[in-house]
Amino acid sequence: MKVLYGVQGTGNGHITRAIALTEALTELKSEVENLEFDMVLSGRSPEPLPIEANSFTWRQGLTFITSAGNVQMGKTIMSNNIPRLLMDIRNLDVEGYDVILSDFEPIVSWAAKLRGKKSIGIGHQYAFNFNVPMRGEDWLNTTVMRNFAPADTAIGLHWHHFDHPILPPIVDIEPDIDREIERDKVIVYLPFEDAEQVIAMLKKCPDYQFYVYHPKLVDADDGNIHRRRTSRVTFKDDLYSANAVICNTGFELISECLALGIKIFTKPLAGQVEQLSNGAALSELDYATVTDNLFLPSIEKWLKSCRSVRVTYPNVHECLARWICNGTKESVEELAEKMWRDVEVVRSSSRG
């Protein structure tokens, strides 16, 4: 079985899901004859990844430009090379593959569609094909989201099914690990905000130790502020011992926090419909504290009194890997019903 897997690389969540799913596929190689997969990653510069793929193809793809927590639409339009994107779609060879997967990756999705090849979309964005909580949408945003990376079989992932055939999130953590939680430890991951402005604010809250991850920082410790350059390895180690997380409203990190029972304070990226809608879902589910502004009094109040939520999600990546290797015979509706069957939500009223 030969698999082509396209991954949108603009967010670390897509990469995390890809690592989890490919690891699950790799574990099934002994059961599936000639199982191998080729990867196409776009929207991200080439870098070493812990993925044992047969081949990697890196492409520019599409990405959003942000500044101080806001999407800059003018710069986004000017920075994306549409002719290059169209050429990459035209030149991508999708013949000879038994399965074509896309985690909201436009080059693989459109190459398959234009050549009449069936494709499977697996990702959070495909959940928005259904009637789930939304915020900030308009005709243009809805059209772009539904046509950005089309798929014949769209498998949406979300924190709740909202009475639709949506699957739980792919969570690449060990929720049952024996965690030694540091009650004053707070992870801060706000890659779309000004890191130094955030740090200046958090210095005024000396009762907590803030581990601030940002792509523009270098590792350094200064009182209650611990600057950290973005790293998947050290970030996950810190996350396991954290009591709280302050972050933008991307899907994967919040999924990990919910699986671990870590309380969440989140600010959606302004002008980004996915994050705004994630915030609407978290508010409706009462899973996190959602804000439009990073004000210290609000953060201090949340740190002292906010309840945490833990959700027992199944190993979705393992189920999907086996589903793919078994020929995708079960319907998405059957998959969803099976995966949500044993999900439990536990709310804690303990104070931070």
Secondary structure, DSSP 8 states (H G I E B T S, - for coil): -EEEEEEE-SSHHHHHHHHHHHHHHHHTTTTSTT-EEEEEEESS-----S---SEEEEE------EETTEE-HHHHHHHS-HHHHHHHHHH---TT-SEEEEES-HHHHHHHHHTT---EEEEGGGGGGSS----S--HHHHHHHHHSS--SEEEEB-SS-TTSS-B-----S-TTS-----TTEEEEE-TTS-HHHHHHHHTT-TTSEEEEEETT---EEETTEEEEE--HHHHHHHHHT-SEEEEE--HHHHHHHHHHT-EEEEE--BT-HHHHHHHHHHHHHT-SEE-SS--HHHHHHHHHH--EEEE----HHHHHHHHHHTTS-S-HHHHHHHHHTT--EEEE----
